[in-house]
Amino acid sequence: MSIPERDPGTPAIRVSALVLLRDDAMLMVRKRGTTAYMLPGGKPEAGETPVDTIIREVAEELGLRVARADLEELGTFEAPAANEAGHRVCGDVFVHRGMPAGFDFDGIAPQAEIESVAWFAPDALPDDSPGLTIAPLTRHAVVPALTLRTA
């Protein structure tokens, strides 16, 4: 599946997102009332930098405290928005080096608008189906960038 060509007239949504890797799986979240799994993160508040946004968002969504020094910029990517029809998302994506202190793999609890958390192998993402999809930004931009990063 390929990403549709960018339409400059399509409104853009700016976000920051976090890749948190555990062995051969990455943490993904699904917002309440949606079917798309995506990386944790979200939209900036006024005056926030992308890194400030991701630190705040993962604290709000997962109760997870991450240190700025542990974040490595993967890149800025663009794709059709998963949950906002007729929009595209422009994401500043960060990778967490190692695991955050005190991280509990089995006890991670969704908070705020997050309904579900799950671990997915980047090289074996499930095919999209009516009840479960993977956000285009993750599937078509982040996963290929991760592959290049580790090659």
C-alpha positions as CSV (number, residue, x, y, z in Angstrom):
1,M,0.0,0.0,0.0
2,S,1.4,3.4,-0.9
3,I,0.8,6.8,0.6
4,P,-1.5,9.0,-1.5
5,E,0.3,11.9,-3.1
6,R,0.4,15.1,-1.0
7,D,-2.3,17.6,-1.8
8,P,-1.1,21.0,-0.8
9,G,-4.7,22.1,-0.3
10,T,-5.2,19.5,2.4
11,P,-5.1,21.0,5.9
12,A,-2.2,19.9,8.0
13,I,-2.3,18.8,11.7
14,R,1.1,19.2,13.5
15,V,1.9,16.5,16.1
16,S,4.8,15.0,18.0
17,A,5.1,11.2,18.5
18,L,7.2,8.8,20.4
19,V,8.7,5.5,19.4
20,L,9.2,3.3,22.4
21,L,10.9,0.0,21.5
22,R,10.9,-3.2,23.6
23,D,12.9,-6.0,22.1
24,D,11.3,-6.3,18.7
25,A,8.0,-4.5,19.4
26,M,6.9,-0.8,19.6
27,L,4.2,0.6,21.8
28,M,1.2,2.0,20.1
29,V,-2.1,3.5,21.3
30,R,-5.6,3.8,20.1
31,K,-7.8,6.7,21.0
32,R,-11.3,6.2,22.3
33,G,-13.9,5.8,19.6
34,T,-11.3,5.0,16.8
35,T,-9.9,1.9,15.2
36,A,-6.4,3.3,14.3
37,Y,-3.4,2.4,16.4
38,M,-0.7,5.0,16.3
39,L,2.4,6.2,18.3
40,P,1.8,7.9,21.5
41,G,1.8,11.7,21.2
42,G,-0.3,14.6,20.1
43,K,-0.7,18.2,19.2
44,P,1.4,21.0,20.6
45,E,0.0,23.6,23.0
46,A,0.8,27.3,22.2
47,G,4.5,28.0,22.4
48,E,5.6,24.3,22.9
49,T,8.5,22.9,21.0
50,P,8.1,19.4,19.5
51,V,10.1,17.8,22.3
52,D,8.2,19.6,24.9
53,T,5.0,18.4,23.3
54,I,6.0,14.7,23.4
55,I,7.2,14.9,27.0
56,R,3.8,16.4,28.0
57,E,1.7,14.1,25.8
58,V,3.2,10.8,27.0
59,A,2.8,11.9,30.6
60,E,-0.9,12.7,30.0
61,E,-1.7,9.7,27.9
62,L,0.4,7.0,29.6
63,G,1.6,8.5,32.9
64,L,5.1,8.0,31.6
65,R,7.8,10.4,32.5
66,V,10.5,10.7,29.8
67,A,13.7,12.7,30.0
68,R,14.7,15.1,27.2
69,A,18.2,13.6,27.2
70,D,16.8,10.2,26.4
71,L,15.0,11.3,23.2
72,E,16.6,11.1,19.8
73,E,14.9,12.8,16.8
74,L,14.0,10.3,14.1
75,G,12.6,12.9,11.7
76,T,9.6,14.8,10.6
77,F,7.2,12.9,8.4
78,E,3.9,13.5,6.7
79,A,0.9,11.2,5.8
80,P,-2.9,11.2,5.6
81,A,-4.4,11.7,9.1
82,A,-5.7,8.5,10.6
83,N,-8.7,10.0,12.5
84,E,-9.4,13.3,10.7
85,A,-10.8,12.8,7.3
86,G,-9.6,15.2,4.7
87,H,-6.5,16.2,6.7
88,R,-2.8,15.2,6.7
89,V,-0.6,14.9,9.7
90,C,2.9,16.3,10.0
91,G,4.7,14.5,12.8
92,D,7.9,15.2,14.6
93,V,8.9,11.7,15.7
94,F,11.3,10.9,18.5
95,V,12.8,7.5,19.6
96,H,13.4,6.9,23.3
97,R,16.9,5.5,24.0
98,G,16.3,2.4,26.1
99,M,13.5,2.2,28.6
100,P,12.3,5.0,30.8
101,A,13.2,4.5,34.5
102,G,10.5,2.6,36.4
103,F,8.7,1.6,33.2
104,D,6.2,-1.3,33.8
105,F,5.6,-3.2,30.6
106,D,2.6,-5.0,31.9
107,G,1.1,-2.3,34.0
108,I,1.0,0.5,31.5
109,A,-2.4,2.1,31.8
110,P,-4.1,4.3,29.2
111,Q,-5.2,7.7,30.4
112,A,-6.8,10.8,28.9
113,E,-8.3,10.0,25.5
114,I,-6.4,6.7,25.1
115,E,-8.6,3.6,25.2
116,S,-6.0,0.9,24.4
117,V,-2.3,0.3,24.4
118,A,-0.6,-2.6,22.5
119,W,2.8,-3.7,21.4
120,F,3.3,-4.3,17.6
121,A,6.4,-5.7,15.8
122,P,7.4,-3.0,13.3
123,D,8.4,-5.6,10.7
124,A,5.1,-7.5,11.1
125,L,2.3,-4.9,11.4
126,P,-1.1,-6.4,11.0
127,D,-3.0,-5.7,7.8
128,D,-5.6,-3.0,8.1
129,S,-9.1,-4.4,8.7
130,P,-12.5,-2.8,9.6
131,G,-11.8,-3.1,13.3
132,L,-8.1,-2.4,13.4
133,T,-5.9,-0.1,11.4
134,I,-2.4,1.2,11.7
135,A,-2.0,5.0,11.2
136,P,-0.5,5.8,7.8
137,L,2.2,8.0,9.4
138,T,3.5,5.0,11.4
139,R,3.0,2.3,8.7
140,H,4.4,4.3,5.7
141,A,6.9,6.7,7.2
142,V,8.1,5.8,10.7
143,V,8.6,2.1,10.3
144,P,10.7,2.6,7.1
145,A,12.7,5.2,8.9
146,L,13.3,2.9,11.8
147,T,14.4,0.2,9.4
148,L,17.0,2.5,7.8
149,R,18.1,3.7,11.3
150,T,19.0,0.1,12.3
151,A,20.4,-1.0,9.0
